[in-house]
């Protein structure tokens, strides 16, 4: 069962899986490097939820996504 998360405006809900997908998409659109503090403004979801899904992406990424000094960085960013 997936948990529904409130958006910042309180008018919408998003699942954790969808949020993880949105974090991944935002990272790709940013060219492979994105500060975690930018995610709430981009996605409309509280930073706590964004950080949790970012950590899940790092764990599932098998080394292709890193978290360093409050930023998500993909290995493609370094290429």
C-alpha positions as CSV (number, residue, x, y, z in Angstrom):
1,X,0.0,0.0,0.0
2,X,1.4,3.4,-1.0
3,X,1.1,6.3,1.3
4,X,-0.5,9.5,0.0
5,X,1.5,12.7,0.7
6,X,0.0,16.2,0.8
7,X,1.4,18.8,-1.5
8,X,2.5,22.1,-0.1
9,X,-0.7,23.9,-1.2
10,X,-2.7,21.1,0.5
11,X,-5.0,20.8,-2.6
12,X,-3.4,17.7,-4.1
13,X,-1.9,14.4,-3.1
14,X,1.0,12.5,-4.5
15,X,2.1,8.9,-3.9
16,X,5.7,8.2,-2.7
17,X,6.4,6.3,-5.9
18,X,5.2,9.2,-8.0
19,X,7.3,11.6,-5.9
20,X,10.4,9.4,-6.4
21,X,9.7,9.5,-10.2
22,X,9.4,13.3,-10.1
23,X,12.6,13.7,-8.1
24,X,14.4,11.6,-10.8
25,X,12.9,13.6,-13.6
26,X,13.9,16.9,-12.0
27,X,17.4,15.6,-11.5
28,X,17.6,14.7,-15.2
29,X,16.2,18.1,-16.3
30,X,18.8,19.8,-14.1
31,X,21.6,18.1,-16.1
32,X,22.4,15.6,-13.4
33,X,23.1,17.9,-10.5
34,X,20.4,19.3,-8.2
35,X,20.3,20.8,-4.7
36,X,17.8,19.0,-2.5
37,X,16.5,22.4,-1.2
38,X,15.3,23.2,-4.7
39,X,13.0,20.2,-4.8
40,X,10.1,21.6,-2.7
41,X,9.7,24.6,-5.1
42,X,10.0,22.4,-8.2
43,X,7.7,19.6,-7.0
44,X,5.4,21.3,-4.5
45,X,6.1,18.8,-1.8
46,X,7.7,19.3,1.7
47,X,11.5,18.9,1.8
48,X,11.3,16.0,4.3
49,X,9.4,13.9,1.7
50,X,11.7,15.0,-1.1
51,X,14.8,14.0,0.9
52,X,13.3,10.6,1.8
53,X,12.7,9.8,-1.9
54,X,16.0,11.2,-2.9
55,X,17.7,8.8,-0.4
56,X,15.6,6.0,-1.9
57,X,16.9,6.9,-5.4
58,X,20.5,6.9,-4.2
59,X,20.0,3.5,-2.6
60,X,18.4,2.0,-5.7
61,X,20.8,3.7,-8.1
62,X,23.6,1.3,-7.4
63,X,26.2,4.0,-7.6
64,X,24.8,6.0,-10.5
65,X,23.3,8.7,-8.2
66,X,25.2,10.2,-5.3
67,X,24.2,12.5,-2.5
68,X,26.9,14.9,-1.5
69,X,26.7,18.2,0.5
70,X,22.9,18.5,0.1
71,X,23.0,17.8,-3.7
72,X,22.0,14.9,-5.9
73,X,24.6,14.2,-8.6
74,X,24.4,11.5,-11.3
75,X,27.5,9.9,-12.7
76,X,26.6,11.3,-16.1
77,X,27.1,14.8,-14.7
78,X,30.8,14.1,-14.5
79,X,31.1,12.9,-18.1
